[in-house]
Each structure stands twice: as structure tokens, then as C-alpha cells.
Amino acid sequence: MDKPNLDQHASQQYNEELEAIRSKVLQMGGVVEEQFQQAISALLGGDHELARSVILNDVRVNALEVEIDGECTRIMARRQPAASDLRLVMAVIKTINDLERIGDEVKRVAKMVREEMEGALEEEIRQELEHMGDLARGMLRGVLDAFARTDVDTAFEVARADARVDVKYRVITRQLMTHMAEDAASIPSILNILWAARAMERIGDRCQNIAEYVIYLVLGKDIRHTRLEEVEAELRGD
């Protein structure tokens, strides 16, 4: 009778463990994306109950971060991964940290809904916030897709998209500053809108971070302090 190949069995089990943490990262990302969509809907619609639900459900995101981080720690201790496997584990640890921070920003958006806005959310600002929310959610959806498929091209697209979120944030900030200058009594209410916009801008930054982790995972290249144009030119051999 042939003896079982223990090395092959151990390798298969190891691969399954790595795939399991990848799947849980995507599960966590899906929860965050759903929370973000609900927070934007609550903000634009003034839905206090939906906002409360988003705030309470943030514990799901936190629990997943703790669970995935624990599994990564166990893999590091037992398997001592090297090369691409080590990059995967490190990318996962960094990604879940940013996803948890995105969850915090989403909760911040929802909390602004519970503050009194007293009609300060005018139609023009509402449309700008909706557009900004669409841009940021598109980044989150895109970077989760890039992570799932280890797709460098999509990761670069997400990283570049952060500039559009920043521009929209500056536009909204200027509009809100004008409103406050014209009506000092509206300042507290408008500040709540500004904090929500700031939270969405930070979500874009976090998505850019995750895109950089995907690029690091695939290429083994840390681009955090390098201009995207320089990295892309290097990859093209320019």
C-alpha cells in the first residue's frame, strides 16, 4: 500500500488556510461596502433609523478584523511563510486594518445624520455629496475586486481615482464655506455636513492604501512614497 504524501497534504492544507483568509477579507469588505451604501442613503435621505443601524452594525466589521488578524498571526507562527505567501499575509493584515478604519469613517457619516442639520443640506450640496459618495464607493468596490483577482491594473485605476474624490471634497468644502460666510447661524449644521464629506474623503484615501497593498502583493514593490506615474512608467520600461 502506498504511503500518503504528508508533504503534499500539508501543502494543500496550507493553501486552504491562505485562501480562507483571502475569502474572509472579501467578506469583511462586503460588509463595509454595504454599510457605506446605507450610510450615504441615510445621509441623503435624513433617515435616522438607517443611520442608527449602520452605527450599531459597526461591531460586525470590528469582529471580522479581530478574527482575520488572529488567523494571520497563527499562520505566521505555525507556517513561517516566505516570499509571495508572506506578502499575502502582510497585505491581508494591512488591508483589514484599513477596512476597519473605513468602517469607522462610515460610522462617522452615519453619526452626522443623527445631528441636527436644520435644512442645511440644500439640493446642490446633496447632489455633490451623492456624487462624492458614488466615487468613493466605486473605489471601494474596485479595490475589493482588485484584491479578489490580484489585478494590478484595477489597483492602479483605484489609486488614480482618489484624486477625483479629493477634487470633489474641495468643491464641497468651498460651497459649504460660502454658505457659512453668508449665514453664521447655519455654521453648526453645515459643519456636520463638512465632517461627513471629510469622512468620505478619508475613505478614498484608505481605498488608495489598499490598492497599494494589492500592487505590493502582486509585484513585491512598495509604492507608498512613489508617484504612480513613475511606477507605471517603470513597469512599461519607459
C-alpha positions, -999 to 999 in steps of 0.1 A, spaced: 0 0 0 13 34 -9 21 58 19 2 91 20 22 120 8 23 140 40 42 170 24 15 173 -3 -13 171 23 4 197 45 9 220 14 -28 216 4 -39 224 39 -16 255 40 -31 267 7 -66 263 20 -57 283 51 -44 312 29 -74 310 7 -97 311 37 -82 344 50 -85 359 15 -122 349 15 -127 365 49 -111 397 38 -136 399 9 -164 391 34 -153 419 56 -151 442 25 -186 433 15 -199 442 50 -181 476 49 -194 483 14 -230 476 24 -226 498 55 -212 526 33 -241 524 9 -266 525 38 -247 555 54 -249 575 22 -286 567 18 -292 577 54 -273 610 50 -290 620 18 -325 609 30 -322 621 66 -330 585 77 -322 584 114 -332 547 118 -310 536 90 -282 557 104 -286 540 138 -285 506 122 -252 515 105 -237 527 138 -248 496 157 -236 472 129 -200 485 130 -193 458 156 -195 432 127 -166 449 110 -146 451 141 -152 414 149 -141 403 114 -109 423 118 -101 406 151 -109 372 136 -88 376 105 -59 392 124 -59 362 147 -58 337 118 -29 357 102 -10 355 135 -15 318 137 -3 313 101 28 334 107 36 314 139 29 279 125 38 282 88 65 309 88 55 319 53 81 332 29 82 351 -4 47 356 -20 29 338 9 44 363 33 34 392 11 -1 379 11 -3 376 49 12 411 53 -12 425 27 -41 410 44 -31 424 78 -27 459 63 -59 456 43 -82 446 72 -67 475 92 -78 499 65 -111 483 61 -117 487 98 -108 524 95 -132 527 66 -158 512 88 -151 539 114 -154 566 87 -187 551 76 -200 552 112 -189 588 113 -210 596 83 -240 579 99 -235 598 131 -238 631 113 -273 620 102 -283 620 139 -271 655 144 -294 684 137 -289 698 102 -318 722 102 -323 722 64 -287 730 57 -284 701 33 -296 720 2 -302 703 -31 -269 715 -46 -249 701 -17 -270 670 -16 -261 663 -53 -224 669 -47 -224 646 -17 -242 619 -37 -216 622 -64 -187 621 -39 -203 590 -23 -206 573 -56 -169 580 -64 -157 567 -30 -180 536 -32 -167 529 -67 -131 530 -53 -141 506 -25 -158 482 -49 -129 484 -74 -102 477 -48 -121 447 -34 -123 434 -69 -86 441 -74 -78 422 -42 -100 393 -52 -84 389 -86 -49 402 -77 -55 426 -105 -27 453 -107 -44 473 -135 -76 477 -114 -55 486 -84 -38 514 -103 -72 527 -115 -84 528 -79 -52 546 -68 -57 572 -95 -94 577 -87 -85 591 -53 -77 624 -70 -113 627 -82 -126 622 -47 -102 649 -34 -114 674 -60 -150 667 -51 -142 672 -15 -126 706 -22 -156 717 -43 -180 708 -14 -158 725 11 -158 757 -8 -195 756 -12 -201 750 25 -176 777 35 -196 802 13 -228 792 30 -213 797 64 -200 831 55 -234 842 43 -253 828 73 -234 824 105 -264 808 122 -260 778 99 -224 771 109 -232 742 134 -254 724 109 -230 729 79 -201 717 100 -219 684 104 -222 681 66 -185 690 63 -175 663 87 -195 637 67 -177 649 35 -144 647 52 -151 611 63 -158 602 27 -126 618 16 -107 597 41 -125 566 28 -110 574 -6 -75 576 10 -80 542 27 -90 526 -6 -59 540 -22 -39 524 6 -55 490 -1 -48 494 -39 -11 499 -30 -11 467 -9 -25 448 -39 3 462 -61 28 451 -34 12 417 -31 14 411 -69 47 428 -78 65 428 -45 70 466 -49 63 491 -22 49 522 -39 36 541 -9 60 570 -13 64 569 -51 44 588 -77 20 565 -96 32 578 -129 68 568 -121 58 533 -111 37 528 -142 65 541 -164 89 517 -148 66 488 -154 62 498 -190 100 500 -193 99 537 -203 
